[in-house]
Amino acid sequence: MSGYEGAGGSRDGRSIDDERRNPSGRQRSASRSRGDERSRTSQAPSERRKRTDPARTAAFDVLREVDESDAYANLVLPPLLRERHIRGRDAGFATELTYGTLRLRGRYDAILATLVDRPLPGLDPALLDVLRLGAHQVLGMRVPVHAAVSETVGLARNRVGAGPAQMVNAVLRRVSERPLDEWLSVLTKDAPDALTGLAATESHPLWIARALREALAGNGRDADEIGDLLAADNVSPRVTLVARPGLVDASDEVAWGDVDLVAGRWAPTALRLEASDPSGIPAVREGLAGVQDEGSQLVTLALAGASLEGRDERWLDLCAGPGGKSALLGALAARRGATLVANEVAPHRARLVEKAVAALPDGVVEEVRTGDGREVGADEPGAYDRVLVDAPCTGLGALRRRPESRWRRTPSDLGTLTGLQRELLASALDAVRPGGVVAYVTCSPHLAETQLVVSDVLKKRSDVERLDTPDVLRSVVRAEAADEMPLGDRDDVQLWPHVHGTDAMHLTLLRRKA
Ligand SMILES: C[S@@+](CC[C@H](N)C(=O)[O-])C[C@H]1O[C@@H](n2cnc3c(N)ncnc32)[C@H](O)[C@@H]1O
C-alpha cells in the first residue's frame, strides 16, 4: 500500500489522487503535491521505494489476475478501484492503462521481443506484464517518458524485484527511443508477410487475423479491409443503450435524467451515450433501458420483424443468458400480445435473464427456464412461432469490448463450439412450427461458426428455406438509414465494426416451410 492509498476524498470533492495526477498521468508524490520537498527528501531511500502509484499498481494487479485466474478485466477492475478508493482521473488512468495494455499486448510483445535477448514466454509473467504496462504508457498513452519509466521501474522494484527493475529501466528506455510510427514500420518491415505484419501491429493473434480476413472475403467484402477491421477492434466502443419499446420513450426526460444522448445510426431503439457511465440513468436502473450494442438490437428487431402467416403467439429465446436480447424480444412480444420463453443452460446466467426481464409487463415472460437448448426441439416440437438462437461462439466479433479475449481463444475452441451451434440450430428448427421463423445469430463472423453451420444443418433438411435477411433487416432500421446500410449480396447478413460501427454480428433468418 502506498502512503496515501485509501486517503479518501478532499475538500472540493475531487479525490486526493485527482489532485496529484497531472494531465499526462504523472503521479506527483504526496510530499511534492503539498510543496513539501523536505519531508520527501528526509525519508530513507528504502521508505521512498515503497511508494508506487496506486493506479499503476491496480492495473498491474488486474493484469496478473487476468493471467493467473482467467479473470475478466471488466469484472475485476471496477471493484478493485472502489476497494482501493481510486477515483476520478486516477480511476480513468488505471482503466485506460489496464484495457489498453491488454488489448495492445500483441503489439507491445512484438516490440519488446526485438529488445529482450530471451524469448518473451521464458520471462517471469509478472515482469512481462510490467514491461507491457510501461510500453503502453510510453507508446499508447503519451505519458512523458521520464514519468512512465520511473513509475514503472518503481512498480517493478515493488512487485517483481530489484534485478528485474533494472532490466525494466533499460528496456523501457530503448522502447522510448522511437515513436510508435517508427516501431510499427519496423514490425511491418521485419514480418515475413503482410498479414503477419498487420497481426503484430494491430495486436491480434495471427490465426484470428487470418480468420477475419477469410470472413471478409466470404461475405463479399474486399479482403484488404482487414487492416481497418483489426484497427476497429482496438477502439473501445461508445456506450450504446437500448430503449425497450413500450417501456420507455427516447423523449422521456425524467427517465433519461441529465445525460446527453444521440440517436443510434441504424436501430430505432438505439441511443448513444456521450458519457461512459450509464449506471446513474433512471431508465437503466429500472430496466426500461439497458446497455446493448446496436448490432444485437438489429438482429433482435429483425427476428421480430420477419413476416409471418398465421399464429404469432409464442416466442423462444433458446440461449438467453444474460438476457439482453430476451429483454428486447420480450418488449416487442408484449406489443404484439405474444409471450416469451427464455431458455439458458447455465443456472447463474438464467438468474441474470430473470433480472434483465423483470421490468417487462406482467404475463409477457411465460418462463425463464434452465435447460439444454439442444433438447427443446425434441421436447416441444413445433411449439413456437419465432425462435432466436444466439449461439455460444468464439466472440471474435466483439473483441473491441473484451480486451483480453483475443489472447484467450484458441483455434481448438472452434471444434467444440461449431458442434454445439449445429445442434442448437437443428433443435430450434424442430421447435418452431411450420411457417415459423428462426434467427441464427453469432457475435462472431468466423465462417465456420456462421455460413458453414447454417449450410451444414440445412443440408440435412428439406423443410427449411432461407429468408432474404438483408431485406428484413432494412425493413426494421430507421427509415432514413435503410438505403444507405451496406448489406452485400448474400441472403444472410454480416455486420462489421469498421463498416457499421457495431459488433461483427452474423444473422441468418430461416423459415420452416409451411
Ligand atoms: C451468446 S450468449 C447469449 C447472449 C444473450 N442472447 C444476450 O443477448 O444476452 C450464448 C448463451 O448460450 C448459453 N448456452 C451454451 N450452451 C447452451 C445450451 N446447450 N443450451 C442453452 N444455452 C446454452 C451460454 O451459457 C450463453 O449464456
The ligand as an SDF file (V2000), in Angstrom:
LIG
                    3D

 27 29  0  0  0  0  0  0  0  0999 V2000
  -24.0430  -15.5480  -26.9420 C   0  0  0  0  0  0  0  0  0  0  0  0
  -24.6480  -15.9350  -25.3960 S   0  0  0  0  0  0  0  0  0  0  0  0
  -26.3020  -15.3440  -25.4770 C   0  0  0  0  0  0  0  0  0  0  0  0
  -26.4220  -13.8630  -25.2070 C   0  0  0  0  0  0  0  0  0  0  0  0
  -27.8580  -13.4430  -24.9820 C   0  0  0  0  0  0  0  0  0  0  0  0
  -28.7100  -13.7810  -26.0790 N   0  0  0  0  0  0  0  0  0  0  0  0
  -27.9820  -11.9660  -24.7130 C   0  0  0  0  0  0  0  0  0  0  0  0
  -28.2490  -11.1940  -25.6180 O   0  0  0  0  0  0  0  0  0  0  0  0
  -27.8070  -11.5690  -23.5600 O   0  0  0  0  0  0  0  0  0  0  0  0
  -24.8810  -17.6570  -25.5000 C   0  0  0  0  0  0  0  0  0  0  0  0
  -25.5140  -18.2720  -24.2830 C   0  0  0  0  0  0  0  0  0  0  0  0
  -25.7920  -19.6450  -24.5780 O   0  0  0  0  0  0  0  0  0  0  0  0
  -25.6650  -20.3940  -23.4130 C   0  0  0  0  0  0  0  0  0  0  0  0
  -25.5730  -21.8050  -23.7880 N   0  0  0  0  0  0  0  0  0  0  0  0
  -24.4680  -22.5520  -24.0290 C   0  0  0  0  0  0  0  0  0  0  0  0
  -24.8160  -23.8000  -24.3160 N   0  0  0  0  0  0  0  0  0  0  0  0
  -26.1550  -23.8680  -24.2750 C   0  0  0  0  0  0  0  0  0  0  0  0
  -27.1020  -24.9050  -24.4470 C   0  0  0  0  0  0  0  0  0  0  0  0
  -26.7130  -26.1510  -24.7470 N   0  0  0  0  0  0  0  0  0  0  0  0
  -28.3960  -24.6110  -24.2900 N   0  0  0  0  0  0  0  0  0  0  0  0
  -28.8060  -23.3630  -23.9780 C   0  0  0  0  0  0  0  0  0  0  0  0
  -27.9580  -22.3440  -23.7800 N   0  0  0  0  0  0  0  0  0  0  0  0
  -26.6400  -22.5920  -23.9300 C   0  0  0  0  0  0  0  0  0  0  0  0
  -24.4370  -19.7990  -22.7520 C   0  0  0  0  0  0  0  0  0  0  0  0
  -24.4230  -20.1100  -21.3790 O   0  0  0  0  0  0  0  0  0  0  0  0
  -24.6460  -18.3150  -23.0350 C   0  0  0  0  0  0  0  0  0  0  0  0
  -25.3370  -17.7220  -21.9720 O   0  0  0  0  0  0  0  0  0  0  0  0
  1  2  1  0
  2  3  1  0
  2 10  1  0
  3  4  1  0
  4  5  1  0
  5  6  1  0
  5  7  1  0
  7  8  2  0
  7  9  1  0
 10 11  1  0
 11 12  1  0
 11 26  1  0
 12 13  1  0
 13 14  1  0
 13 24  1  0
 14 15  1  0
 14 23  1  0
 15 16  2  0
 16 17  1  0
 17 18  1  0
 17 23  2  0
 18 19  1  0
 18 20  2  0
 20 21  1  0
 21 22  2  0
 22 23  1  0
 24 25  1  0
 24 26  1  0
 26 27  1  0
M  CHG  2   2   1   9  -1
M  END
$$$$
